[in-house]
Amino acid sequence: MKPDWDRLGDEYAGSSSVLIADVDCTADGKSLCEENGVTGYPTIKYYVDGDTEGKAYSEGRDFDSMKNFAGGNLEVKCLIDEPAGEGCTDKQRGYIEKMKAKTAGERMTQLKRLDGMKGNSMKAELKAWLGQRLNILRQMEVKGDEL
């Protein structure tokens, strides 16, 4: 299962809404596992919309099953081409409008700056917002002059 889990992590590495992580419950992560009711290994839990309890994942443990679950149940896409920004939060819509007013060069500078921050330590909420902004800027980069 570990190779498929790592592959899933790679698949969602740039996601603005899905974070794939693992914790070693026998080492430094022991207290985190206890707090989250993890008693058997491997255990997969998922958290949605600020849920602090988490839910047990009980579907297939192969890459395709886990990817289908994440894509269908966890991933939230904010697509800049959708009318009225369906799938986007108000904060994301505001960021889209702000970035549309910038030049392609200014957006590229912002993209590089944010991309450089990905490996920095930050709270989960800030990391998610970073991913959301990167997602928006990458879409704008593809669109180029069509904005």
C-alpha positions as CSV (number, residue, x, y, z in Angstrom):
1,M,0.0,0.0,0.0
2,K,2.8,2.4,0.8
3,P,4.0,2.8,-2.9
4,D,0.4,3.6,-3.9
5,W,0.0,6.1,-1.0
6,D,3.2,7.9,-2.0
7,R,2.0,8.0,-5.6
8,L,-1.2,9.5,-4.5
9,G,0.7,12.1,-2.5
10,D,2.7,12.9,-5.7
11,E,-0.6,13.2,-7.7
12,Y,-2.0,15.8,-5.3
13,A,1.2,17.6,-4.4
14,G,0.1,20.8,-6.1
15,S,-3.6,20.5,-5.0
16,S,-5.2,23.5,-3.4
17,S,-7.8,21.3,-1.6
18,V,-6.2,17.9,-0.9
19,L,-3.3,17.2,1.3
20,I,-2.0,13.6,1.4
21,A,0.2,13.0,4.5
22,D,1.4,10.1,6.6
23,V,2.3,9.9,10.2
24,D,4.5,7.3,11.9
25,C,2.5,6.4,15.0
26,T,5.4,4.5,16.5
27,A,7.7,7.5,16.6
28,D,7.3,11.3,16.7
29,G,3.6,11.1,15.6
30,K,2.5,8.9,18.5
31,S,0.6,11.6,20.3
32,L,-1.1,12.8,17.1
33,C,-2.3,9.3,16.4
34,E,-3.6,9.0,20.0
35,E,-5.5,12.3,19.7
36,N,-7.1,11.1,16.4
37,G,-8.1,7.6,17.7
38,V,-5.7,5.7,15.5
39,T,-5.1,2.3,17.1
40,G,-4.4,0.0,14.1
41,Y,-1.9,0.4,11.3
42,P,-2.2,1.3,8.5
43,T,-5.2,3.6,9.2
44,I,-6.5,6.1,6.7
45,K,-8.5,9.0,7.9
46,Y,-9.8,12.0,6.0
47,Y,-10.9,15.4,7.1
48,V,-13.3,17.7,5.2
49,D,-14.2,21.4,5.7
50,G,-12.5,22.0,9.1
51,D,-13.6,18.6,10.6
52,T,-11.3,17.9,13.5
53,E,-12.6,14.4,14.2
54,G,-12.0,12.9,10.8
55,K,-13.7,9.9,9.2
56,A,-12.3,6.5,8.6
57,Y,-11.6,5.6,5.0
58,S,-12.8,2.1,4.3
59,E,-12.5,1.8,0.5
60,G,-9.9,0.1,-1.6
61,R,-6.2,0.6,-0.7
62,D,-4.9,0.6,-4.3
63,F,-3.9,3.8,-6.1
64,D,-7.0,3.9,-8.4
65,S,-9.5,3.4,-5.6
66,M,-7.8,6.1,-3.4
67,K,-7.5,8.5,-6.3
68,N,-11.1,8.1,-7.3
69,F,-12.2,8.7,-3.7
70,A,-10.0,11.8,-3.3
71,G,-11.1,13.2,-6.7
72,G,-14.8,12.6,-6.0
73,N,-15.1,13.4,-2.3
74,L,-12.2,15.6,-1.3
75,E,-10.9,17.7,-4.2
76,V,-12.5,21.0,-4.7
77,K,-11.7,22.7,-8.0
78,C,-11.9,26.4,-8.5
79,L,-11.9,26.9,-12.2
80,I,-11.5,30.4,-13.5
81,D,-13.6,29.7,-16.6
82,E,-16.7,28.6,-14.8
83,P,-19.5,31.2,-14.8
84,A,-19.7,33.1,-11.6
85,G,-16.7,31.2,-10.3
86,E,-18.8,28.1,-9.3
87,G,-16.7,25.9,-7.1
88,C,-14.7,28.9,-5.9
89,T,-15.0,30.6,-2.5
90,D,-15.6,34.4,-2.2
91,K,-11.9,34.7,-1.3
92,Q,-10.8,32.9,-4.4
93,R,-13.2,34.9,-6.6
94,G,-11.7,38.1,-5.2
95,Y,-8.2,36.8,-5.9
96,I,-9.1,35.9,-9.5
97,E,-10.4,39.4,-10.1
98,K,-7.3,41.0,-8.5
99,M,-5.0,38.8,-10.6
100,K,-7.0,39.4,-13.9
101,A,-6.2,43.1,-13.4
102,K,-2.4,42.4,-13.4
103,T,-0.2,41.9,-16.4
104,A,1.0,38.5,-17.4
105,G,4.5,39.4,-16.1
106,E,3.1,40.4,-12.7
107,R,1.2,37.2,-12.4
108,M,4.3,35.2,-13.3
109,T,6.3,37.0,-10.6
110,Q,3.5,36.2,-8.1
111,L,3.4,32.6,-9.3
112,K,7.2,32.2,-8.8
113,R,7.1,33.9,-5.4
114,L,4.3,31.6,-4.2
115,D,5.8,28.5,-5.7
116,G,9.0,29.2,-3.7
117,M,7.0,29.2,-0.5
118,K,5.5,25.7,-1.0
119,G,8.2,24.0,1.1
120,N,8.0,26.5,4.0
121,S,6.5,25.5,7.3
122,M,3.0,27.1,7.8
123,K,-0.4,26.4,9.3
124,A,-2.6,24.1,7.3
125,E,-5.1,26.9,6.6
126,L,-2.3,29.1,5.1
127,K,-0.9,26.1,3.1
128,A,-4.3,25.5,1.6
129,W,-4.7,29.2,0.6
130,L,-1.2,29.1,-0.9
131,G,-2.3,26.0,-3.0
132,Q,-5.5,27.7,-4.0
133,R,-3.6,30.8,-5.3
134,L,-1.1,28.7,-7.1
135,N,-4.0,26.8,-8.8
136,I,-5.6,30.1,-9.9
137,L,-2.3,31.5,-11.2
138,R,-1.4,28.3,-13.1
139,Q,-4.8,28.4,-14.8
140,M,-4.2,32.0,-15.7
141,E,-0.7,31.2,-17.0
142,V,-2.3,28.6,-19.4
143,K,-5.0,31.1,-20.6
144,G,-2.4,33.8,-21.2
145,D,-3.7,36.6,-23.4
146,E,-7.2,35.1,-23.4
147,L,-8.0,36.6,-19.9
